[in-house]
Amino acid sequence: MASGWARDGAVQEQIDATVESEIGRIRSRRPTTESLTHCEDCGDEIPAARRQAVPGVRRCIPCQAEDDAQHGARSLYNRRGSKDSQLK
């Protein structure tokens, strides 16, 4: 891949930095409290497997999906594919 004056591996380093930054952002937002047994929105029981998989979970899957859609959850993928979208 032609990258102009960039040294070898520079593009991959930018991609790796973007991924690490996003992982850090997600981990910093992860709740540290105990998971709820029932959804705080609809009151349905949250399955034990979900409570174990997602520490601090407060919503069932349908309610969490709705909340993510309303609050514009960020995609983890760079779908634009432009070089500028990888730069920080």
N, C-alpha and C positions, 0 to 999 in steps of 0.2 A: 504494500500500500504506500503510495507516495504521500509524504507528509511535509514536503518543503524542507525547511531548515531544522525541523525538530529532530532531536537525537533518537536513536533506536529505542523503542519502548515507551516513548513519551505519551503517545495516544493511549496505550493500554494503562499507563499510570493515571491518566486523567479519568479514564473509565473506572478504574479501581477506587480512586479517591471519591468519585461520585457515589459509588455503591457503598463504600464505608461510611460516608457522610450520612446517607439515607438510613443505613442500619443503625447508626448512632442516634439519629433523630427518633427513630421508632422505639428503640430501647429506652430512651430517656422519657418517652411518653407512656411507657408501660406502667400500669398501676402496681403499687406495692402492697395494696390491701388484700384481704382475703376475698375470694370469689363469693358472689351471692348464690343462693340456691334457687332463687326465683327472679325472673326478669324484672328490672325496676320500671320498665315501661308497660308491659302487658300483664305481668304477674304469672306467666307460664313458667313451669319448672325448667331450669337450665340443666341439660344432661351432665352427668358426672364427667364424662369424657371431655366435654368442652371446658368444664371448670378446671380439669387437670392440664389440658393443653394450653389454656390461656389464663395464666394467673391473674387474679383480680377482675375477672370478667363480671360485667354487670348487666348484660343484655343477652337474650336468646339470639340465635343467628338471624331470623327474619327482622327483628328490631334493630340489630346492629347493622344489617345491610341497609335498612331504611335510613338510619342515622348517618351512615357513610355517604349515601347518595345525597342527602340533604346538605351535608357539610363539605361536600366536594373532596372526598378522600383522594389523596394523591396517588397516582399510578407509580409503581416502582420501575416501570420500563420507559426508556426513552423511545417513544414511538415516532418522533420527528426525524430522527436519524441524521440530523445536521451536526457538524463538528462543533459549532458554536454552543449547542445545547449541552455539551459535555464540559465546557469550560466553566471554571468557578471564578 
